[in-house]
Amino acid sequence: QFKIVESGGGLVQPGGSLNLSCTAPKFNLDLYSMGWFRQFPGKERKEELSCMNNPEDTKYADSVKGRFTISRDNAKNVVYLQMNSLKPEDTAVYYCNAQETYSDLILDHWGKGTLVTVSS
């Protein structure tokens, strides 16, 4: 019962900003490698936006580099995705992912997603 909850999505105008939040009420996210993904309308595969184990290892997709920033507040058990300069093509369902690794085994835990719509 690893429940992840994303929030902060909604309707925003082009050029605007949103800050998405990811929480896990019963688990300590500090113990996991965290990432954000998105799924475009009509697509099955998720695009990896940003994943981090520590700040030095943080990587971003070219499509969002310089505009999106992933961060975490361990005291609040929250992982954020700050999204700036939003474009209509950013419209998608955004998902939070928590990953744990055990030698040959990798486990991924997903939230239900939060919809971001960029439109005037």
Secondary structure as a PSIPRED ss2 file (coil, helix, strand):
# PSIPRED VFORMAT (PSIPRED V4.0)

   1 Q C   1.000  0.000  0.000
   2 F C   1.000  0.000  0.000
   3 K C   1.000  0.000  0.000
   4 I C   1.000  0.000  0.000
   5 V E   0.000  0.000  1.000
   6 E E   0.000  0.000  1.000
   7 S E   0.000  0.000  1.000
   8 G C   1.000  0.000  0.000
   9 G C   1.000  0.000  0.000
  10 G E   0.000  0.000  1.000
  11 L E   0.000  0.000  1.000
  12 V E   0.000  0.000  1.000
  13 Q C   1.000  0.000  0.000
  14 P C   1.000  0.000  0.000
  15 G C   1.000  0.000  0.000
  16 G C   1.000  0.000  0.000
  17 S C   1.000  0.000  0.000
  18 L E   0.000  0.000  1.000
  19 N E   0.000  0.000  1.000
  20 L E   0.000  0.000  1.000
  21 S E   0.000  0.000  1.000
  22 C E   0.000  0.000  1.000
  23 T E   0.000  0.000  1.000
  24 A C   1.000  0.000  0.000
  25 P C   1.000  0.000  0.000
  26 K C   1.000  0.000  0.000
  27 F C   1.000  0.000  0.000
  28 N C   1.000  0.000  0.000
  29 L H   0.000  1.000  0.000
  30 D H   0.000  1.000  0.000
  31 L H   0.000  1.000  0.000
  32 Y C   1.000  0.000  0.000
  33 S E   0.000  0.000  1.000
  34 M E   0.000  0.000  1.000
  35 G E   0.000  0.000  1.000
  36 W E   0.000  0.000  1.000
  37 F E   0.000  0.000  1.000
  38 R E   0.000  0.000  1.000
  39 Q E   0.000  0.000  1.000
  40 F C   1.000  0.000  0.000
  41 P C   1.000  0.000  0.000
  42 G C   1.000  0.000  0.000
  43 K C   1.000  0.000  0.000
  44 E C   1.000  0.000  0.000
  45 R C   1.000  0.000  0.000
  46 K C   1.000  0.000  0.000
  47 E E   0.000  0.000  1.000
  48 E E   0.000  0.000  1.000
  49 L E   0.000  0.000  1.000
  50 S E   0.000  0.000  1.000
  51 C E   0.000  0.000  1.000
  52 M E   0.000  0.000  1.000
  53 N C   1.000  0.000  0.000
  54 N C   1.000  0.000  0.000
  55 P H   0.000  1.000  0.000
  56 E H   0.000  1.000  0.000
  57 D H   0.000  1.000  0.000
  58 T C   1.000  0.000  0.000
  59 K E   0.000  0.000  1.000
  60 Y E   0.000  0.000  1.000
  61 A C   1.000  0.000  0.000
  62 D C   1.000  0.000  0.000
  63 S C   1.000  0.000  0.000
  64 V C   1.000  0.000  0.000
  65 K C   1.000  0.000  0.000
  66 G C   1.000  0.000  0.000
  67 R C   1.000  0.000  0.000
  68 F E   0.000  0.000  1.000
  69 T E   0.000  0.000  1.000
  70 I E   0.000  0.000  1.000
  71 S E   0.000  0.000  1.000
  72 R E   0.000  0.000  1.000
  73 D E   0.000  0.000  1.000
  74 N C   1.000  0.000  0.000
  75 A C   1.000  0.000  0.000
  76 K C   1.000  0.000  0.000
  77 N C   1.000  0.000  0.000
  78 V E   0.000  0.000  1.000
  79 V E   0.000  0.000  1.000
  80 Y E   0.000  0.000  1.000
  81 L E   0.000  0.000  1.000
  82 Q E   0.000  0.000  1.000
  83 M E   0.000  0.000  1.000
  84 N C   1.000  0.000  0.000
  85 S C   1.000  0.000  0.000
  86 L C   1.000  0.000  0.000
  87 K C   1.000  0.000  0.000
  88 P H   0.000  1.000  0.000
  89 E H   0.000  1.000  0.000
  90 D H   0.000  1.000  0.000
  91 T C   1.000  0.000  0.000
  92 A E   0.000  0.000  1.000
  93 V E   0.000  0.000  1.000
  94 Y E   0.000  0.000  1.000
  95 Y E   0.000  0.000  1.000
  96 C E   0.000  0.000  1.000
  97 N E   0.000  0.000  1.000
  98 A E   0.000  0.000  1.000
  99 Q E   0.000  0.000  1.000
 100 E E   0.000  0.000  1.000
 101 T E   0.000  0.000  1.000
 102 Y E   0.000  0.000  1.000
 103 S C   1.000  0.000  0.000
 104 D C   1.000  0.000  0.000
 105 L E   0.000  0.000  1.000
 106 I E   0.000  0.000  1.000
 107 L E   0.000  0.000  1.000
 108 D E   0.000  0.000  1.000
 109 H E   0.000  0.000  1.000
 110 W E   0.000  0.000  1.000
 111 G C   1.000  0.000  0.000
 112 K C   1.000  0.000  0.000
 113 G C   1.000  0.000  0.000
 114 T E   0.000  0.000  1.000
 115 L E   0.000  0.000  1.000
 116 V E   0.000  0.000  1.000
 117 T E   0.000  0.000  1.000
 118 V E   0.000  0.000  1.000
 119 S C   1.000  0.000  0.000
 120 S C   1.000  0.000  0.000
